[in-house]
Each structure stands twice: as structure tokens, then as C-alpha cells.
Amino acid sequence: MRPSIFEVAGREPAFLALAAAHHERCLADPELNHPFSHGGQPDHVERLAAYWAEVFGGPANYTAKYGDHTAVLRIHAGEGGEVMEDFGRRFLACFVAAADDAGLPADPELREALRAYMVWAVADVISYSPKESVVADGRAVPRWTWDGPA
């Protein structure tokens, strides 16, 4: 049996490096910069790392400390559809490039699994972008395997 994506990527240190590199890329992007540079949680990078680690088969530290997927979706809900489409495309590009910046293994299957998850995640967030969107309570943090969503 193949180890989880979390294990192959390099466990917590890899996801912390990925989250930090992604955050830096988003700050450098002229369109993504605004939401990433204005306040938010001071421990954003650590939260994001814990979230992604959990998604990819790591321990449920995000859920234990911060809650479920509902809260993540509510942060982004109601932002407006057209703006979010470009935002999502840019966010994905930053994520893919950040995997290199963070020194994640070059394993093509790993990189494709990470990218496939982010394509799904961006679409999930964008689906809640209309102003009238409501996010139901109790959405668990998604789990992603080599074959896609668990």
C-alpha cells in the first residue's frame, strides 16, 4: 500500500513550507495581494499548513484546533462570481509554483494529486461565491487520496 500524500510530500514540515511559499506567492501577485495583505489571522500560514496536511492524510490537527470545512468556506462565501474566477486561476497557479518553492518532491504523481485537489478546492470555494450563498453547518475537512476525494 502506498503511503499517503501527506507522507510522500514530507509530513508537517513540507506543508508548512508549502503554505509559507504559497502565501508569499499570493502576496507577490497583483490580484491576490489585497486579501492576503490585509489582516486576517496572524497564524494564517500555520492554519493553512495544518488544513492541507489534514486534507492529504495527516493528523486532524486543523479540525481539533480550528473547526471544520464550514468555517473555511464561510470566509470566502459571497465574494462575487466573476472576480472569484480569476482569483481561483491565480490561486491555483501560485499553489503549483509554491510546491517547487517549498522543495516538495518532484514525483509526478504527487504533483498531480496536489494540483487535482486544488482544482477541486478552488471550484468548491467558487461555488459559494455568489452574494446569496449559504454554507451549511457541519462540513468536514475534505480528505484527498491518490485517487481523488475520499
Backbone torsions as a table, in degrees:
resi	resn	phi	psi	omega
1	MET	NA	132.0	-179.2
2	ARG	-72.6	140.6	176.0
3	PRO	-61.6	161.7	-179.9
4	SER	-64.9	163.4	175.0
5	ILE	-58.1	-40.6	177.4
6	PHE	-54.2	-46.8	-178.7
7	GLU	-67.8	-47.2	-177.1
8	VAL	-65.4	-36.6	-179.9
9	ALA	-66.9	-31.0	-179.4
10	GLY	124.0	18.5	175.1
11	ARG	63.7	-157.4	-174.4
12	GLU	-53.6	-45.7	-178.7
13	PRO	-59.0	-36.6	179.6
14	ALA	-66.4	-40.9	-178.5
15	PHE	-74.3	-29.2	173.6
16	LEU	-67.5	-43.6	177.2
17	ALA	-63.7	-40.8	178.6
18	LEU	-63.5	-46.0	-180.0
19	ALA	-63.7	-41.3	179.4
20	ALA	-65.6	-44.3	179.7
21	ALA	-65.9	-39.5	178.8
22	HIS	-64.7	-44.5	179.3
23	HIS	-59.4	-44.5	179.0
24	GLU	-62.3	-42.2	178.6
25	ARG	-64.4	-39.8	178.8
26	CYS	-66.0	-38.5	177.0
27	LEU	-63.8	-33.6	-178.9
28	ALA	-80.3	-15.2	-178.6
29	ASP	-82.2	128.9	-176.5
30	PRO	-63.1	-26.2	178.9
31	GLU	-90.3	-35.4	-178.1
32	LEU	-83.8	-19.2	-173.8
33	ASN	-53.8	-45.2	-172.1
34	HIS	-55.5	-56.7	-178.8
35	PRO	-67.2	-25.2	-178.3
36	PHE	-84.1	-15.4	-176.4
37	SER	-106.8	0.0	-176.4
38	HIS	-114.5	91.9	173.5
39	GLY	66.9	-132.0	-174.2
40	GLY	84.6	-166.2	179.8
41	GLN	-80.0	133.1	178.5
42	PRO	-63.6	-22.8	178.7
43	ASP	-103.8	31.7	-176.3
44	HIS	-53.8	-46.9	-176.7
45	VAL	-62.4	-43.4	179.2
46	GLU	-65.2	-40.8	177.5
47	ARG	-62.0	-46.4	-179.4
48	LEU	-62.8	-42.1	178.3
49	ALA	-61.6	-44.4	179.2
50	ALA	-64.5	-39.3	179.4
51	TYR	-62.7	-53.5	-178.8
52	TRP	-63.0	-39.4	178.0
53	ALA	-58.6	-43.8	179.1
54	GLU	-65.1	-44.1	179.1
55	VAL	-54.8	-42.2	-173.1
56	PHE	-92.3	17.3	172.3
57	GLY	106.9	5.3	177.4
58	GLY	-82.5	-175.9	-178.7
59	PRO	-64.5	156.0	-177.1
60	ALA	-82.1	46.0	-179.2
61	ASN	-66.8	-38.0	178.9
62	TYR	-61.5	-51.0	-178.7
63	THR	-59.3	-43.7	-178.3
64	ALA	-64.3	-36.6	-173.9
65	LYS	-95.7	-35.5	-170.4
66	TYR	-118.7	-18.6	-179.2
67	GLY	118.7	-156.7	-172.8
68	ASP	-108.0	-170.0	-178.6
69	HIS	-69.8	-25.4	179.1
70	THR	-54.3	-47.2	-178.5
71	ALA	-63.4	-37.9	178.9
72	VAL	-63.0	-46.7	-179.7
73	LEU	-65.6	-37.5	-178.8
74	ARG	-65.9	-28.9	176.9
75	ILE	-60.4	-36.1	-173.3
76	HIS	-102.2	-10.0	-176.0
77	ALA	-66.1	145.4	173.9
78	GLY	76.3	19.6	-176.9
79	GLU	-83.9	-13.8	-179.1
80	GLY	103.4	132.2	-170.9
81	GLY	-67.8	-52.1	-173.8
82	GLU	-64.8	-42.4	178.9
83	VAL	-62.6	-40.0	-176.7
84	MET	-67.6	-31.3	-179.8
85	GLU	-60.5	-49.7	179.0
86	ASP	-67.7	-39.3	177.3
87	PHE	-57.7	-45.0	-179.6
88	GLY	-63.9	-42.7	178.9
89	ARG	-61.6	-45.1	-179.9
90	ARG	-67.3	-40.7	179.9
91	PHE	-60.5	-44.6	178.2
92	LEU	-61.4	-46.1	-179.9
93	ALA	-60.9	-40.8	177.9
94	CYS	-64.5	-40.0	-179.7
95	PHE	-63.6	-47.7	-178.8
96	VAL	-61.6	-45.0	179.4
97	ALA	-68.1	-34.6	-179.2
98	ALA	-64.5	-27.7	177.1
99	ALA	-61.6	-37.4	174.9
100	ASP	-69.0	-48.4	-179.1
101	ASP	-55.3	-38.4	-176.5
102	ALA	-80.8	-6.9	178.9
103	GLY	74.2	26.1	176.8
104	LEU	-64.5	152.9	179.6
105	PRO	-54.2	145.1	-178.2
106	ALA	-80.5	4.1	179.0
107	ASP	-46.2	116.7	-177.3
108	PRO	-58.4	-36.0	179.2
109	GLU	-67.4	-39.3	176.9
110	LEU	-62.8	-50.6	-178.0
111	ARG	-60.7	-38.9	178.7
112	GLU	-69.4	-38.3	177.7
113	ALA	-63.8	-42.8	178.0
114	LEU	-62.2	-46.8	-179.1
115	ARG	-64.0	-43.7	-179.6
116	ALA	-60.8	-41.7	176.4
117	TYR	-60.0	-47.8	-175.2
118	MET	-66.5	-34.6	173.8
119	VAL	-59.1	-47.2	178.6
120	TRP	-62.6	-45.7	-176.6
121	ALA	-63.8	-42.1	178.3
122	VAL	-63.1	-43.4	178.1
123	ALA	-63.2	-38.8	177.7
124	ASP	-61.0	-48.3	179.8
125	VAL	-63.8	-45.4	-179.2
126	ILE	-61.7	-31.6	179.6
127	SER	-62.7	-19.9	177.8
128	TYR	-102.5	11.7	-176.7
129	SER	-77.2	-24.3	176.9
130	PRO	-57.7	144.3	-174.8
131	LYS	-52.6	-34.8	-175.2
132	GLU	-88.6	7.3	-176.5
133	SER	-62.2	140.8	176.0
134	VAL	-126.3	131.0	178.9
135	VAL	-101.6	122.6	-179.7
136	ALA	-68.2	149.4	175.1
137	ASP	-67.1	156.5	169.5
138	GLY	81.1	19.4	177.8
139	ARG	-77.6	116.1	179.7
140	ALA	-70.9	152.8	173.1
141	VAL	-59.5	128.0	-178.8
142	PRO	-65.5	154.6	175.4
143	ARG	-118.3	133.7	-176.7
144	TRP	-121.3	131.1	179.8
145	THR	-116.2	-178.7	177.5
146	TRP	-60.9	-23.5	-179.6
147	ASP	-99.1	7.8	-179.8
148	GLY	107.5	-154.0	-175.9
149	PRO	-64.2	138.3	179.3
150	ALA	-81.4	NA	NA
